[in-house]
Amino acid sequence: MINYYRIAQEKYRKAVKISRLLCLIPGLKMIAVCNNLSFNQAKLDSDIDLFIITAKNRVWTVRFFSLLLLKLLRLRPAFDKRGGSKDKICLSFFISEDNLDLKKYKICVQDDYLSFWIRQLKPLYIENNIYKKFIQLNKWALNKVSQQKYYYISNYKSNYKRQINKFLFKPLINFFVTRFDERIYKYIQLKIMPEAIKYAACSWDSRVIISDNILKFHINDARLVFKDKL
């Protein structure tokens, strides 16, 4: 029998370790564990999925430095998965603080999986109450939970082993790095982005979205599976 709790604890430890570095990236405002690990259903060979919220007009900047860091640490999962993905860090969902309401990205009218996904996010790093604002703007995903559970979700605090405090000198880092134009980082990333992803962004659904306030790369979107089953 798979001990999901023990697997989750080890993966959370690794998620916190890398998040202590990622949180230093200029313009990054929140890091949360998402997908299977946030549900405590990750397998031993699973990667670690993180959801990131950025400052306004900084989604391309944050993604650029995040992927660069993971590349240097050899923690990026291979695009085709042939290189293995165990404990690799998957950054496939970025949104900016001016685009927190995910309702418009529902895959169908009754997108139960997206609602569940939002409720199960486990923040590791939060700046300026951005998570509380995110939950308030996504109340539609919580309309079936009790008031007590809503209070718990909107005021969620990681346990002390998973709490990452804001770096004292981060405003100084933000000042120097974010002076560069966001368009430079966007141009570089679009130039090297796999054609399969750019093609998927042209489809009718919201599995893959490429814009200046949201970057979502879920080619194999679990919502399609759950929609069919439901």
Accessible surface in RSA format (square Angstrom, percent):
REM  Atomic radii and reference values for relative SASA: ProtOr
REM  Chains: A
REM  Algorithm: Lee & Richards
REM  Probe-radius: 1.40
REM  Slices: 20
REM RES _ NUM      All-atoms   Total-Side   Main-Chain    Non-polar    All polar
REM                ABS   REL    ABS   REL    ABS   REL    ABS   REL    ABS   REL
RES MET A   1   243.00 125.8 154.43 102.2  88.57 210.9 131.19 111.5 111.81 148.1
RES ILE A   2    84.40  48.0  70.75  52.7  13.66  32.9  76.50  55.1   7.91  21.5
RES ASN A   3    74.58  51.4  63.48  61.3  11.10  26.7  30.03  72.3  44.55  43.1
RES TYR A   4    64.47  30.1  61.41  34.9   3.06   8.0  39.58  29.7  24.89  30.7
RES TYR A   5   147.28  68.8 143.52  81.7   3.76   9.8 105.75  79.5  41.52  51.2
RES ARG A   6   173.78  73.0 170.60  87.0   3.18   7.6  58.91  80.5 114.87  69.6
RES ILE A   7    21.23  12.1  17.76  13.2   3.47   8.4  21.13  15.2   0.10   0.3
RES ALA A   8     0.13   0.1   0.00   0.0   0.13   0.3   0.00   0.0   0.13   0.3
RES GLN A   9    66.53  37.2  59.61  43.6   6.91  16.5  27.16  57.8  39.36  29.9
RES GLU A  10    74.80  42.9  71.52  54.1   3.28   7.8  39.80  77.0  35.00  28.6
RES LYS A  11     4.07   2.0   4.07   2.5   0.00   0.0   3.04   2.7   1.03   1.1
RES TYR A  12     6.82   3.2   6.76   3.8   0.06   0.2   4.50   3.4   2.32   2.9
RES ARG A  13   131.64  55.3 121.71  62.0   9.93  23.7  72.23  98.7  59.42  36.0
RES LYS A  14    63.20  30.8  60.07  36.9   3.12   7.4  34.37  30.9  28.83  30.7
RES ALA A  15     0.00   0.0   0.00   0.0   0.00   0.0   0.00   0.0   0.00   0.0
RES VAL A  16     9.65   6.4   9.65   8.7   0.00   0.0   9.65   8.4   0.00   0.0
RES LYS A  17   139.10  67.9 133.71  82.0   5.39  12.8  83.09  74.8  56.01  59.7
RES ILE A  18     7.75   4.4   6.24   4.7   1.51   3.6   7.59   5.5   0.15   0.4
RES SER A  19     0.00   0.0   0.00   0.0   0.00   0.0   0.00   0.0   0.00   0.0
RES ARG A  20   113.96  47.8 106.11  54.1   7.85  18.7  45.17  61.7  68.78  41.7
RES LEU A  21    79.95  44.5  76.50  54.7   3.45   8.7  76.55  53.8   3.39   9.1
RES LEU A  22     0.00   0.0   0.00   0.0   0.00   0.0   0.00   0.0   0.00   0.0
RES CYS A  23     3.82   2.9   3.41   3.8   0.41   1.0   0.00   0.0   3.82   4.1
RES LEU A  24    58.83  32.8  56.63  40.5   2.19   5.5  56.89  40.0   1.94   5.2
RES ILE A  25    12.71   7.2  10.77   8.0   1.94   4.7  12.71   9.2   0.00   0.0
RES PRO A  26     7.73   5.6   7.73   7.0   0.00   0.0   7.73   6.4   0.00   0.0
RES GLY A  27     7.08   8.7   0.00   N/A   7.08   8.7   7.08  19.4   0.00   0.0
RES LEU A  28     0.68   0.4   0.00   0.0   0.68   1.7   0.00   0.0   0.68   1.8
RES LYS A  29    35.89  17.5  35.89  22.0   0.00   0.0  14.21  12.8  21.68  23.1
RES MET A  30     0.00   0.0   0.00   0.0   0.00   0.0   0.00   0.0   0.00   0.0
RES ILE A  31     0.00   0.0   0.00   0.0   0.00   0.0   0.00   0.0   0.00   0.0
RES ALA A  32     0.00   0.0   0.00   0.0   0.00   0.0   0.00   0.0   0.00   0.0
RES VAL A  33     0.00   0.0   0.00   0.0   0.00   0.0   0.00   0.0   0.00   0.0
RES CYS A  34     3.63   2.7   3.24   3.6   0.39   0.9   0.34   0.9   3.29   3.5
RES ASN A  35    31.03  21.4  30.98  29.9   0.05   0.1   9.60  23.1  21.42  20.7
RES ASN A  36    76.04  52.4  75.95  73.4   0.09   0.2   6.04  14.5  70.00  67.7
RES LEU A  37     2.79   1.6   0.97   0.7   1.83   4.6   0.97   0.7   1.83   4.9
RES SER A  38     4.02   3.4   0.64   0.8   3.38   7.8   0.00   0.0   4.02   5.6
RES PHE A  39    37.60  18.8  19.40  12.0  18.19  47.3  23.53  14.3  14.07  40.3
RES ASN A  40    64.33  44.4  63.56  61.4   0.77   1.9  13.00  31.3  51.33  49.6
RES GLN A  41    90.73  50.7  84.93  62.1   5.80  13.8  29.12  62.0  61.61  46.7
RES ALA A  42     0.96   0.9   0.73   1.1   0.23   0.5   0.73   1.0   0.23   0.6
RES LYS A  43   116.53  56.8 116.38  71.4   0.15   0.4  59.26  53.3  57.27  61.0
RES LEU A  44   112.66  62.7 110.07  78.7   2.58   6.5 110.07  77.3   2.58   7.0
RES ASP A  45    94.62  66.3  90.35  89.9   4.27  10.1  33.69  79.3  60.93  60.8
RES SER A  46    23.11  19.5  15.83  21.1   7.28  16.8  14.48  30.8   8.64  12.1
RES ASP A  47    21.75  15.2  17.09  17.0   4.66  11.0   1.03   2.4  20.72  20.7
RES ILE A  48     0.00   0.0   0.00   0.0   0.00   0.0   0.00   0.0   0.00   0.0
RES ASP A  49    21.36  15.0  21.03  20.9   0.33   0.8   0.77   1.8  20.59  20.5
RES LEU A  50     1.38   0.8   0.00   0.0   1.38   3.5   0.00   0.0   1.38   3.7
RES PHE A  51     0.00   0.0   0.00   0.0   0.00   0.0   0.00   0.0   0.00   0.0
RES ILE A  52     0.41   0.2   0.41   0.3   0.00   0.0   0.41   0.3   0.00   0.0
RES ILE A  53     0.00   0.0   0.00   0.0   0.00   0.0   0.00   0.0   0.00   0.0
RES THR A  54     0.00   0.0   0.00   0.0   0.00   0.0   0.00   0.0   0.00   0.0
RES ALA A  55    18.90  17.4  18.90  29.2   0.00   0.0  18.90  26.6   0.00   0.0
RES LYS A  56   117.91  57.5 107.86  66.2  10.05  23.9  50.07  45.1  67.84  72.3
RES ASN A  57    88.80  61.2  85.15  82.3   3.64   8.8  22.33  53.7  66.47  64.2
RES ARG A  58    42.00  17.6  42.00  21.4   0.00   0.0   4.54   6.2  37.46  22.7
RES VAL A  59     0.00   0.0   0.00   0.0   0.00   0.0   0.00   0.0   0.00   0.0
RES TRP A  60     0.13   0.1   0.13   0.1   0.00   0.0   0.13   0.1   0.00   0.0
RES THR A  61     0.00   0.0   0.00   0.0   0.00   0.0   0.00   0.0   0.00   0.0
RES VAL A  62     0.00   0.0   0.00   0.0   0.00   0.0   0.00   0.0   0.00   0.0
RES ARG A  63    21.40   9.0  21.40  10.9   0.00   0.0   0.00   0.0  21.40  13.0
RES PHE A  64    45.63  22.8  42.48  26.3   3.15   8.2  43.80  26.6   1.83   5.2
RES PHE A  65    51.37  25.7  48.74  30.2   2.63   6.8  48.74  29.6   2.63   7.5
RES SER A  66     0.00   0.0   0.00   0.0   0.00   0.0   0.00   0.0   0.00   0.0
RES LEU A  67    21.85  12.2  21.00  15.0   0.85   2.1  21.65  15.2   0.20   0.5
RES LEU A  68    79.79  44.4  75.45  54.0   4.34  10.9  79.10  55.6   0.69   1.9
RES LEU A  69    40.44  22.5  38.57  27.6   1.87   4.7  40.19  28.2   0.25   0.7
RES LEU A  70     0.36   0.2   0.36   0.3   0.00   0.0   0.36   0.3   0.00   0.0
RES LYS A  71   138.10  67.4 129.54  79.5   8.56  20.4  73.74  66.4  64.36  68.6
RES LEU A  72   129.91  72.4 102.02  73.0  27.89  70.1 105.71  74.2  24.20  65.1
RES LEU A  73    77.26  43.0  57.86  41.4  19.39  48.8  61.95  43.5  15.31  41.2
RES ARG A  74   199.01  83.6 188.41  96.0  10.60  25.2  66.06  90.3 132.95  80.6
RES LEU A  75    48.39  27.0  48.39  34.6   0.00   0.0  48.39  34.0   0.00   0.0
RES ARG A  76   101.81  42.7  86.88  44.3  14.93  35.5  12.55  17.1  89.26  54.1
RES PRO A  77    25.58  18.6  14.90  13.6  10.68  38.8  14.96  12.4  10.62  66.0
RES ALA A  78    36.66  33.7  22.77  35.1  13.89  31.6  33.33  46.9   3.33   8.8
RES PHE A  79   118.70  59.4  88.17  54.6  30.52  79.4  96.17  58.3  22.53  64.5
RES ASP A  80    70.42  49.3  45.49  45.3  24.93  58.9  38.86  91.5  31.55  31.5
RES LYS A  81   105.31  51.4  92.45  56.7  12.86  30.6  80.67  72.6  24.65  26.3
RES ARG A  82   210.39  88.3 172.64  88.0  37.75  89.9  79.57 108.7 130.82  79.3
RES GLY A  83    63.05  77.8   0.00   N/A  63.05  77.8  33.91  93.1  29.14  65.3
RES GLY A  84    37.06  45.7   0.00   N/A  37.06  45.7  35.01  96.1   2.05   4.6
RES SER A  85    23.89  20.2  19.31  25.8   4.58  10.6   0.11   0.2  23.78  33.3
RES LYS A  86   108.44  52.9  95.63  58.7  12.80  30.5  51.98  46.8  56.46  60.1
RES ASP A  87    22.43  15.7  18.58  18.5   3.84   9.1  12.50  29.4   9.92   9.9
RES LYS A  88    53.89  26.3  53.89  33.1   0.00   0.0  21.29  19.2  32.60  34.7
RES ILE A  89     3.62   2.1   2.58   1.9   1.04   2.5   2.58   1.9   1.04   2.8
RES CYS A  90    22.64  17.1  21.72  24.2   0.92   2.2   0.82   2.1  21.82  23.5
RES LEU A  91    13.50   7.5   0.27   0.2  13.22  33.2   0.55   0.4  12.95  34.8
RES SER A  92    11.65   9.8  11.01  14.7   0.64   1.5   8.03  17.1   3.62   5.1
RES PHE A  93     5.90   3.0   5.48   3.4   0.43   1.1   5.48   3.3   0.43   1.2
RES PHE A  94     0.23   0.1   0.23   0.1   0.00   0.0   0.23   0.1   0.00   0.0
RES ILE A  95     0.00   0.0   0.00   0.0   0.00   0.0   0.00   0.0   0.00   0.0
RES SER A  96     0.07   0.1   0.07   0.1   0.00   0.0   0.00   0.0   0.07   0.1
RES GLU A  97    40.58  23.3  38.40  29.0   2.18   5.2   8.69  16.8  31.90  26.0
RES ASP A  98    78.65  55.1  39.44  39.3  39.21  92.7  31.73  74.7  46.93  46.8
RES ASN A  99     8.57   5.9   5.08   4.9   3.49   8.4   3.75   9.0   4.82   4.7
RES LEU A 100     2.99   1.7   0.01   0.0   2.99   7.5   0.01   0.0   2.99   8.0
RES ASP A 101    46.79  32.8  45.68  45.5   1.11   2.6  13.31  31.3  33.47  33.4
RES LEU A 102     0.88   0.5   0.88   0.6   0.00   0.0   0.88   0.6   0.00   0.0
RES LYS A 103   104.02  50.7  99.81  61.2   4.22  10.0  48.92  44.0  55.10  58.7
RES LYS A 104   132.47  64.6  93.12  57.1  39.35  93.7  88.77  79.9  43.69  46.5
RES TYR A 105    30.35  14.2  30.06  17.1   0.29   0.8  22.45  16.9   7.90   9.7
RES LYS A 106    57.01  27.8  37.04  22.7  19.97  47.5  15.31  13.8  41.70  44.4
RES ILE A 107    12.96   7.4   1.01   0.8  11.95  28.8   3.56   2.6   9.40  25.5
RES CYS A 108    34.49  26.1  19.83  22.1  14.66  34.5  28.14  71.3   6.35   6.8
RES VAL A 109   134.36  88.4 123.89 112.2  10.47  25.2 128.40 111.6   5.97  16.2
RES GLN A 110   109.26  61.1  97.90  71.5  11.36  27.1  46.80  99.6  62.47  47.4
RES ASP A 111     7.93   5.6   2.14   2.1   5.79  13.7   2.02   4.8   5.91   5.9
RES ASP A 112    53.34  37.4  47.86  47.6   5.48  13.0  21.45  50.5  31.89  31.8
RES TYR A 113    29.06  13.6  23.08  13.1   5.98  15.6  19.47  14.6   9.59  11.8
RES LEU A 114     8.69   4.8   8.65   6.2   0.04   0.1   8.69   6.1   0.00   0.0
RES SER A 115    18.10  15.3  18.10  24.2   0.00   0.0   7.57  16.1  10.54  14.8
RES PHE A 116    73.81  36.9  73.81  45.7   0.00   0.0  73.81  44.7   0.00   0.0
RES TRP A 117     7.63   3.1   6.89   3.3   0.74   1.7   4.40   2.3   3.23   5.2
RES ILE A 118     0.01   0.0   0.01   0.0   0.00   0.0   0.01   0.0   0.00   0.0
RES ARG A 119    56.96  23.9  47.14  24.0   9.81  23.4   1.40   1.9  55.56  33.7
RES GLN A 120    39.80  22.3  39.80  29.1   0.00   0.0   0.42   0.9  39.38  29.9
RES LEU A 121     2.82   1.6   0.11   0.1   2.70   6.8   0.14   0.1   2.68   7.2
RES LYS A 122    43.70  21.3  43.70  26.8   0.00   0.0  36.24  32.6   7.46   7.9
RES PRO A 123     1.22   0.9   0.03   0.0   1.19   4.3   0.16   0.1   1.06   6.6
RES LEU A 124     5.99   3.3   0.83   0.6   5.16  13.0   1.94   1.4   4.05  10.9
RES TYR A 125     1.65   0.8   0.20   0.1   1.45   3.8   1.47   1.1   0.18   0.2
RES ILE A 126    63.02  35.9  39.60  29.5  23.42  56.5  39.60  28.5  23.42  63.6
RES GLU A 127     9.88   5.7   7.21   5.5   2.68   6.4   2.68   5.2   7.21   5.9
RES ASN A 128   107.82  74.4  71.65  69.2  36.17  87.1  33.13  79.7  74.69  72.2
RES ASN A 129   111.87  77.1 103.54 100.1   8.33  20.1  15.89  38.2  95.98  92.8
RES ILE A 130     7.11   4.0   6.62   4.9   0.49   1.2   7.11   5.1   0.00   0.0
RES TYR A 131     5.71   2.7   5.71   3.3   0.00   0.0   4.00   3.0   1.72   2.1
RES LYS A 132    82.21  40.1  80.97  49.7   1.24   2.9  38.19  34.4  44.02  46.9
RES LYS A 133    97.32  47.5  96.21  59.0   1.11   2.6  55.58  50.0  41.74  44.5
RES PHE A 134     0.00   0.0   0.00   0.0   0.00   0.0   0.00   0.0   0.00   0.0
RES ILE A 135     0.07   0.0   0.07   0.1   0.00   0.0   0.07   0.0   0.00   0.0
RES GLN A 136    89.94  50.3  78.94  57.7  11.00  26.2  15.99  34.0  73.96  56.1
RES LEU A 137    80.89  45.0  71.81  51.4   9.08  22.8  74.61  52.4   6.27  16.9
RES ASN A 138     0.00   0.0   0.00   0.0   0.00   0.0   0.00   0.0   0.00   0.0
RES LYS A 139   113.97  55.6 109.53  67.2   4.45  10.6  52.66  47.4  61.31  65.3
RES TRP A 140    43.28  17.4  27.98  13.5  15.30  35.9  35.21  18.8   8.07  13.1
RES ALA A 141     1.55   1.4   0.00   0.0   1.55   3.5   0.25   0.4   1.31   3.5
RES LEU A 142     6.41   3.6   2.02   1.4   4.38  11.0   2.23   1.6   4.18  11.2
RES ASN A 143   116.28  80.2  77.36  74.8  38.91  93.7  38.53  92.7  77.74  75.1
RES LYS A 144   165.53  80.8 128.00  78.5  37.52  89.3 101.26  91.1  64.26  68.5
RES VAL A 145    31.15  20.5   9.61   8.7  21.54  51.9  14.67  12.8  16.47  44.7
RES SER A 146    68.14  57.6  51.60  68.9  16.54  38.1  53.14 113.2  15.00  21.0
RES GLN A 147   151.96  85.0 144.70 105.8   7.26  17.3  64.57 137.4  87.39  66.3
RES GLN A 148   154.33  86.3 143.64 105.0  10.70  25.5  53.09 113.0 101.25  76.8
RES LYS A 149   104.00  50.7  99.83  61.3   4.17   9.9  56.45  50.8  47.54  50.6
RES TYR A 150    47.72  22.3  47.72  27.2   0.00   0.0  42.66  32.1   5.06   6.2
RES TYR A 151   147.73  69.0 147.19  83.7   0.54   1.4 104.65  78.6  43.07  53.1
RES TYR A 152   133.06  62.1 129.63  73.8   3.43   8.9 102.58  77.1  30.48  37.6
RES ILE A 153     8.47   4.8   7.06   5.3   1.41   3.4   8.47   6.1   0.00   0.0
RES SER A 154     7.25   6.1   4.91   6.6   2.33   5.4   1.64   3.5   5.60   7.8
RES ASN A 155    48.79  33.6  32.68  31.6  16.10  38.8  20.59  49.5  28.20  27.3
RES TYR A 156    26.35  12.3  19.93  11.3   6.42  16.7  10.56   7.9  15.79  19.5
RES LYS A 157   164.91  80.5 142.66  87.5  22.25  53.0  89.02  80.1  75.90  80.8
RES SER A 158    10.89   9.2   4.18   5.6   6.72  15.5   1.77   3.8   9.12  12.8
RES ASN A 159    75.85  52.3  60.70  58.7  15.15  36.5  41.45  99.8  34.41  33.3
RES TYR A 160   171.22  79.9 153.27  87.2  17.96  46.7 124.47  93.5  46.75  57.6
RES LYS A 161   142.62  69.6 126.19  77.4  16.43  39.1  75.78  68.2  66.83  71.2
RES ARG A 162    35.62  15.0  35.62  18.2   0.00   0.0   5.58   7.6  30.04  18.2
RES GLN A 163    77.33  43.2  69.35  50.7   7.98  19.0  19.18  40.8  58.16  44.1
RES ILE A 164    14.61   8.3   3.92   2.9  10.69  25.8   3.94   2.8  10.67  29.0
RES ASN A 165   126.48  87.2 109.98 106.3  16.50  39.7  31.57  76.0  94.91  91.7
RES LYS A 166    97.03  47.3  71.83  44.1  25.19  60.0  43.11  38.8  53.91  57.4
RES PHE A 167    82.85  41.4  76.29  47.3   6.56  17.1  82.03  49.7   0.81   2.3
RES LEU A 168   144.68  80.6 124.70  89.2  19.98  50.2 130.19  91.4  14.49  39.0
RES PHE A 169   117.34  58.7 115.38  71.5   1.97   5.1 117.34  71.1   0.00   0.0
RES LYS A 170     0.61   0.3   0.61   0.4   0.00   0.0   0.61   0.5   0.00   0.0
RES PRO A 171    74.51  54.3  65.78  60.0   8.73  31.7  68.43  56.5   6.07  37.7
RES LEU A 172   103.04  57.4  98.64  70.6   4.40  11.1 101.61  71.4   1.43   3.8
RES ILE A 173    54.27  30.9  49.87  37.2   4.40  10.6  54.27  39.1   0.00   0.0
RES ASN A 174    40.11  27.7  40.01  38.7   0.11   0.3  15.73  37.9  24.38  23.6
RES PHE A 175   120.48  60.3 112.24  69.5   8.23  21.4 119.93  72.7   0.55   1.6
RES PHE A 176   112.93  56.5 107.12  66.3   5.82  15.1 107.29  65.0   5.64  16.1
RES VAL A 177    33.75  22.2  33.29  30.1   0.47   1.1  33.75  29.3   0.00   0.0
RES THR A 178    30.19  21.5  24.43  24.8   5.76  13.7   9.32  12.5  20.87  31.6
RES ARG A 179   173.24  72.7 135.94  69.3  37.29  88.8  41.52  56.8 131.71  79.8
RES PHE A 180   119.51  59.8 114.63  71.0   4.87  12.7 118.69  72.0   0.81   2.3
RES ASP A 181    56.75  39.8  45.92  45.7  10.84  25.6  25.90  60.9  30.85  30.8
RES GLU A 182    26.79  15.4  24.60  18.6   2.18   5.2  24.25  46.9   2.54   2.1
RES ARG A 183   173.72  72.9 170.32  86.8   3.39   8.1  72.06  98.5 101.66  61.6
RES ILE A 184    89.61  51.0  84.80  63.2   4.81  11.6  89.50  64.4   0.11   0.3
RES TYR A 185    17.14   8.0  17.14   9.8   0.00   0.0   9.87   7.4   7.27   9.0
RES LYS A 186    60.81  29.7  60.81  37.3   0.00   0.0  24.92  22.4  35.89  38.2
RES TYR A 187   140.01  65.4 135.61  77.2   4.39  11.4 110.56  83.1  29.44  36.3
RES ILE A 188    66.03  37.6  64.00  47.7   2.03   4.9  65.95  47.5   0.08   0.2
RES GLN A 189     6.83   3.8   5.82   4.3   1.01   2.4   6.03  12.8   0.79   0.6
RES LEU A 190    50.53  28.1  49.43  35.4   1.10   2.8  49.69  34.9   0.85   2.3
RES LYS A 191   145.30  70.9 118.37  72.6  26.93  64.1  72.73  65.5  72.57  77.3
RES ILE A 192   132.99  75.7 105.42  78.5  27.57  66.4 112.68  81.1  20.31  55.1
RES MET A 193     9.95   5.2   1.16   0.8   8.79  20.9   4.42   3.8   5.53   7.3
RES PRO A 194    51.16  37.3  40.35  36.8  10.80  39.3  51.16  42.2   0.00   0.0
RES GLU A 195   126.47  72.6 120.18  90.9   6.28  15.0  67.84 131.2  58.62  47.9
RES ALA A 196    54.65  50.2  40.65  62.7  14.00  31.9  48.37  68.1   6.28  16.6
RES ILE A 197    14.83   8.4  14.83  11.0   0.00   0.0  14.83  10.7   0.00   0.0
RES LYS A 198    57.99  28.3  53.17  32.6   4.83  11.5  32.56  29.3  25.43  27.1
RES TYR A 199   178.71  83.4 171.08  97.3   7.63  19.8 127.73  96.0  50.98  62.8
RES ALA A 200    11.85  10.9   8.30  12.8   3.55   8.1  11.50  16.2   0.35   0.9
RES ALA A 201    33.40  30.7  10.44  16.1  22.96  52.2  10.55  14.9  22.86  60.6
RES CYS A 202   109.61  82.9  72.67  81.0  36.94  86.8  32.50  82.4  77.10  83.1
RES SER A 203    41.13  34.8  16.98  22.7  24.15  55.6  28.27  60.2  12.86  18.0
RES TRP A 204   202.59  81.3 159.22  77.1  43.37 101.8 147.91  78.9  54.68  88.7
RES ASP A 205    19.32  13.5   3.42   3.4  15.90  37.6   5.63  13.2  13.69  13.7
RES SER A 206    13.15  11.1  11.64  15.5   1.51   3.5  12.35  26.3   0.80   1.1
RES ARG A 207    50.96  21.4  50.96  26.0   0.00   0.0   1.51   2.1  49.45  30.0
RES VAL A 208     2.08   1.4   0.02   0.0   2.06   5.0   0.02   0.0   2.06   5.6
RES ILE A 209    29.13  16.6  27.34  20.4   1.80   4.3  29.13  21.0   0.00   0.0
RES ILE A 210    43.31  24.6  16.06  12.0  27.25  65.7  16.06  11.6  27.25  74.0
RES SER A 211    39.83  33.7  31.48  42.0   8.36  19.3  39.42  83.9   0.41   0.6
RES ASP A 212    76.16  53.3  70.28  70.0   5.88  13.9  30.61  72.0  45.55  45.4
RES ASN A 213    51.42  35.5  51.36  49.6   0.06   0.1   5.58  13.4  45.83  44.3
RES ILE A 214     1.54   0.9   1.54   1.1   0.00   0.0   1.54   1.1   0.00   0.0
RES LEU A 215     0.00   0.0   0.00   0.0   0.00   0.0   0.00   0.0   0.00   0.0
RES LYS A 216     5.77   2.8   5.77   3.5   0.00   0.0   5.77   5.2   0.00   0.0
RES PHE A 217    23.28  11.6  10.26   6.4  13.02  33.9  10.26   6.2  13.02  37.3
RES HIS A 218    32.57  17.8  28.24  19.6   4.33  11.1  24.42  25.2   8.15   9.5
RES ILE A 219    56.50  32.2  51.14  38.1   5.36  12.9  51.19  36.9   5.31  14.4
RES ASN A 220   146.17 100.8 115.43 111.5  30.74  74.0  39.82  95.8 106.35 102.8
RES ASP A 221     9.84   6.9   4.71   4.7   5.13  12.1   1.35   3.2   8.49   8.5
RES ALA A 222    38.56  35.4  31.15  48.1   7.40  16.8  34.92  49.2   3.64   9.6
RES ARG A 223     8.29   3.5   6.81   3.5   1.48   3.5   4.01   5.5   4.28   2.6
RES LEU A 224    56.25  31.3  55.65  39.8   0.59   1.5  55.82  39.2   0.43   1.2
RES VAL A 225    79.18  52.1  75.62  68.5   3.56   8.6  78.92  68.6   0.26   0.7
RES PHE A 226    89.04  44.5  89.04  55.1   0.00   0.0  89.04  54.0   0.00   0.0
RES LYS A 227   101.88  49.7  83.91  51.5  17.97  42.8  44.46  40.0  57.43  61.2
RES ASP A 228   118.26  82.8  85.59  85.2  32.67  77.3  33.52  78.9  84.75  84.5
RES LYS A 229   161.45  78.8 123.58  75.8  37.87  90.2  80.45  72.4  81.00  86.3
RES LEU A 230   144.49  80.5  85.21  61.0  59.28 149.0 100.45  70.5  44.04 118.5
END  Absolute sums over single chains surface
CHAIN  1 A    13049.7      11158.6       1891.1       7626.7       5423.0
END  Absolute sums over all chains
TOTAL         13049.7      11158.6       1891.1       7626.7       5423.0
